[in-house]
Amino acid sequence: MPESTPPPSAESLREHLERLKRLRGQDAAQGPPARLAELKLWQSERLARTYADLAATPRYAKPTRFFLDDLYGPKDFSVRDTELLKIYPMLVRMLPATAVQTAALAIEVDALSEELDHRLATALPAGPLDEQAYGKAYRESGTPAQRERQIALVGEVGRRLDRLVTKPMLLRTLRMMRTPARLAGFADVQGFLERGFEAFRAMGGAEEFLDTIAARERAIASRLFSSAPAPFSV
């Protein structure tokens, strides 16, 4: 994210959560595209192959699993989104502004990814979902600028989280929230926050991890937009 861009506000966190609710909540105006679940599973399996080497490395196993399971997994995240909206006032009250800004960016990339997935699933041609069908729908449903923003946001969220995990007070605050969150029925979102924090804390520095993700995803996006063969090779 350019230095001139102002940090996201607490209000932008709420706005992005509302955007996600409209996209995949139970009260969404329209149902999801027919092939959305199939697409999400296909993408999740692709990401697991692309980052199998990182997942097999002790230093990067936890953050890789967090990215694959908690951010880009095929499971339904609508319950987590609803919980985040309900717990939003407590998050803003208890967490430092930098943590709320990081959460806002994380939800922004989640909402952008969901929108792009909806468009891609709608654009899929009839027939089996393979690299050729995916590439065609990828080019028809998004632009290089949108995909670059998606990749850049992931990197910015990771860098901010990497800085946050060095603050012992934040970890103590998260742990203090466990009981109130469980009693209020927000155990899922509490677990999500703690897993992300612990995954980055265990790395001892995320620069190489984030640079690897950015380089691979930019190369894949470039090959997809140019219709190159074997777009997902690394």
C-alpha positions as CSV (number, residue, x, y, z in Angstrom):
1,M,0.0,0.0,0.0
2,P,1.5,3.4,-0.9
3,E,2.7,5.5,2.0
4,S,0.4,8.4,0.9
5,T,-2.7,6.1,1.4
6,P,-4.3,6.9,4.8
7,P,-4.7,4.0,7.2
8,P,-8.1,2.3,7.2
9,S,-10.5,3.5,10.0
10,A,-12.6,1.5,12.4
11,E,-15.6,2.5,10.3
12,S,-14.1,0.9,7.2
13,L,-13.9,-2.4,9.1
14,R,-17.6,-2.2,9.7
15,E,-18.3,-1.3,6.1
16,H,-16.2,-4.2,4.7
17,L,-18.0,-6.6,7.1
18,E,-21.4,-5.3,5.8
19,R,-20.1,-5.8,2.3
20,L,-19.2,-9.4,3.0
21,K,-22.6,-10.0,4.7
22,R,-24.3,-8.8,1.5
23,L,-22.2,-11.2,-0.6
24,R,-22.4,-14.4,1.4
25,G,-24.7,-13.8,4.4
26,Q,-28.0,-15.6,4.9
27,D,-29.9,-12.5,4.0
28,A,-27.9,-11.9,0.8
29,A,-30.2,-10.4,-1.9
30,Q,-29.3,-13.2,-4.3
31,G,-28.1,-16.8,-3.7
32,P,-24.4,-17.6,-4.6
33,P,-23.4,-18.5,-8.1
34,A,-24.2,-22.1,-8.9
35,R,-20.5,-23.2,-9.2
36,L,-19.1,-21.0,-6.4
37,A,-18.5,-23.9,-3.9
38,E,-16.9,-26.0,-6.7
39,L,-14.6,-23.0,-7.6
40,K,-13.6,-22.4,-4.0
41,L,-12.6,-26.0,-3.5
42,W,-10.7,-26.0,-6.8
43,Q,-8.8,-22.8,-5.8
44,S,-8.1,-24.2,-2.3
45,E,-6.6,-27.3,-3.8
46,R,-4.5,-25.2,-6.2
47,L,-3.2,-23.0,-3.4
48,A,-2.3,-26.1,-1.4
49,R,-0.2,-27.4,-4.3
50,T,1.4,-24.0,-4.9
51,Y,2.5,-23.7,-1.3
52,A,3.1,-27.3,-0.4
53,D,6.8,-26.5,0.1
54,L,6.0,-23.8,2.7
55,A,3.5,-26.0,4.5
56,A,6.2,-28.6,4.8
57,T,8.7,-26.2,6.4
58,P,8.5,-26.0,10.3
59,R,8.9,-22.2,10.3
60,Y,6.1,-21.6,7.8
61,A,3.7,-24.5,8.5
62,K,1.4,-22.5,10.8
63,P,1.1,-19.4,8.7
64,T,0.5,-21.4,5.5
65,R,-2.3,-23.4,7.2
66,F,-3.8,-20.1,8.5
67,F,-3.8,-18.7,4.9
68,L,-5.2,-21.9,3.4
69,D,-7.8,-22.8,6.1
70,D,-8.8,-19.5,7.7
71,L,-8.6,-17.1,4.7
72,Y,-8.9,-19.0,1.5
73,G,-10.5,-22.3,2.5
74,P,-13.6,-23.6,0.8
75,K,-15.7,-23.6,4.0
76,D,-18.5,-21.2,4.6
77,F,-17.3,-18.1,6.5
78,S,-20.7,-16.4,6.8
79,V,-21.0,-17.3,10.5
80,R,-17.6,-15.7,11.3
81,D,-18.6,-12.6,9.3
82,T,-21.8,-12.2,11.4
83,E,-19.9,-12.8,14.6
84,L,-17.3,-10.1,13.6
85,L,-20.1,-7.6,13.0
86,K,-21.6,-8.3,16.4
87,I,-18.2,-8.2,18.2
88,Y,-17.1,-5.1,16.3
89,P,-17.8,-2.6,19.0
90,M,-15.8,-4.6,21.5
91,L,-12.9,-5.0,19.1
92,V,-12.7,-1.3,18.5
93,R,-12.9,-0.6,22.2
94,M,-10.3,-3.2,23.4
95,L,-7.8,-3.3,20.6
96,P,-5.3,-0.6,19.6
97,A,-6.0,1.4,16.5
98,T,-3.2,-0.4,14.5
99,A,-4.8,-3.7,15.2
100,V,-8.2,-2.5,14.1
101,Q,-6.7,-1.1,10.9
102,T,-5.1,-4.4,10.2
103,A,-8.4,-6.2,10.7
104,A,-10.0,-3.7,8.4
105,L,-7.5,-4.5,5.6
106,A,-7.9,-8.2,6.2
107,I,-11.7,-7.9,5.8
108,E,-11.2,-5.7,2.7
109,V,-9.1,-8.3,0.9
110,D,-11.6,-11.0,2.0
111,A,-14.5,-9.0,0.5
112,L,-12.5,-8.3,-2.7
113,S,-11.7,-11.9,-3.0
114,E,-15.3,-12.9,-2.5
115,E,-16.5,-10.5,-5.2
116,L,-13.9,-11.8,-7.7
117,D,-14.9,-15.4,-6.8
118,H,-18.6,-14.6,-7.5
119,R,-17.7,-13.1,-10.9
120,L,-15.3,-15.9,-11.8
121,A,-17.8,-18.6,-10.8
122,T,-20.5,-16.9,-12.9
123,A,-18.1,-16.7,-15.9
124,L,-17.1,-20.4,-15.8
125,P,-17.9,-22.1,-19.1
126,A,-20.0,-25.3,-19.1
127,G,-18.1,-28.5,-18.6
128,P,-15.3,-29.6,-16.2
129,L,-13.4,-27.1,-14.2
130,D,-9.8,-27.3,-15.3
131,E,-6.9,-24.9,-15.9
132,Q,-8.2,-23.9,-19.4
133,A,-11.8,-23.2,-18.1
134,Y,-10.4,-21.4,-15.1
135,G,-8.1,-19.2,-17.1
136,K,-10.9,-18.2,-19.5
137,A,-13.2,-17.2,-16.7
138,Y,-10.3,-15.5,-14.8
139,R,-9.7,-13.2,-17.8
140,E,-13.3,-12.5,-18.3
141,S,-14.2,-11.7,-14.7
142,G,-11.4,-9.5,-13.5
143,T,-8.7,-7.1,-14.5
144,P,-4.9,-7.1,-13.8
145,A,-5.4,-4.1,-11.6
146,Q,-8.0,-5.9,-9.4
147,R,-5.7,-8.9,-9.1
148,E,-2.7,-6.8,-8.3
149,R,-4.7,-5.0,-5.5
150,Q,-5.7,-8.4,-4.1
151,I,-2.1,-9.5,-4.0
152,A,-0.9,-6.1,-2.6
153,L,-3.5,-6.2,0.2
154,V,-2.5,-9.7,1.3
155,G,1.1,-8.5,1.6
156,E,0.1,-5.3,3.5
157,V,-2.1,-7.3,5.9
158,G,0.8,-9.7,6.5
159,R,3.3,-6.9,7.1
160,R,1.0,-5.2,9.6
161,L,0.3,-8.4,11.4
162,D,4.0,-9.2,11.5
163,R,4.6,-5.9,13.3
164,L,1.6,-6.4,15.7
165,V,2.8,-9.8,17.0
166,T,5.9,-8.2,18.6
167,K,3.6,-6.3,21.0
168,P,3.1,-8.5,24.2
169,M,0.2,-6.3,25.3
170,L,-1.9,-7.2,22.3
171,L,-1.5,-10.9,22.9
172,R,-2.6,-10.4,26.5
173,T,-5.6,-8.4,25.3
174,L,-6.6,-11.2,22.9
175,R,-6.4,-13.7,25.7
176,M,-8.4,-11.5,28.0
177,M,-11.2,-11.6,25.4
178,R,-11.5,-15.4,25.4
179,T,-14.0,-15.8,28.2
180,P,-16.2,-12.8,27.1
181,A,-16.1,-14.0,23.5
182,R,-17.1,-17.6,24.5
183,L,-19.9,-16.5,26.8
184,A,-21.2,-14.2,24.1
185,G,-21.1,-16.9,21.5
186,F,-18.2,-15.6,19.6
187,A,-15.7,-18.5,20.0
188,D,-15.2,-18.9,16.3
189,V,-14.1,-15.4,15.7
190,Q,-11.9,-15.4,18.8
191,G,-10.2,-18.6,17.5
192,F,-9.7,-17.0,14.1
193,L,-8.0,-13.9,15.7
194,E,-5.8,-16.0,17.9
195,R,-4.7,-18.5,15.2
196,G,-3.7,-15.6,13.0
197,F,-1.7,-14.0,15.8
198,E,0.0,-17.2,16.8
199,A,0.8,-18.2,13.2
200,F,2.7,-15.0,12.6
201,R,4.3,-14.9,16.0
202,A,5.8,-18.4,15.5
203,M,7.5,-17.3,12.3
204,G,9.9,-14.9,13.8
205,G,9.7,-12.5,10.8
206,A,7.4,-12.8,7.8
207,E,9.3,-11.0,5.0
208,E,10.4,-14.1,3.1
209,F,7.0,-15.8,3.5
210,L,5.1,-12.8,2.2
211,D,7.6,-12.1,-0.6
212,T,7.3,-15.7,-1.7
213,I,3.5,-15.5,-1.9
214,A,3.5,-12.2,-3.7
215,A,6.1,-13.3,-6.3
216,R,4.3,-16.6,-7.0
217,E,0.8,-15.1,-7.2
218,R,2.0,-12.2,-9.5
219,A,3.7,-14.7,-11.8
220,I,0.5,-16.9,-11.9
221,A,-1.7,-13.9,-12.6
222,S,0.6,-12.7,-15.4
223,R,0.5,-16.1,-17.0
224,L,-3.3,-16.4,-16.6
225,F,-3.9,-13.0,-18.2
226,S,-1.5,-13.8,-21.1
227,S,-3.1,-17.2,-21.7
228,A,0.2,-18.9,-21.1
229,P,0.3,-22.7,-20.8
230,A,0.8,-24.3,-17.3
231,P,-0.2,-21.0,-15.5
232,F,0.1,-22.5,-12.1
233,S,3.7,-23.9,-12.3
234,V,6.1,-22.4,-9.8
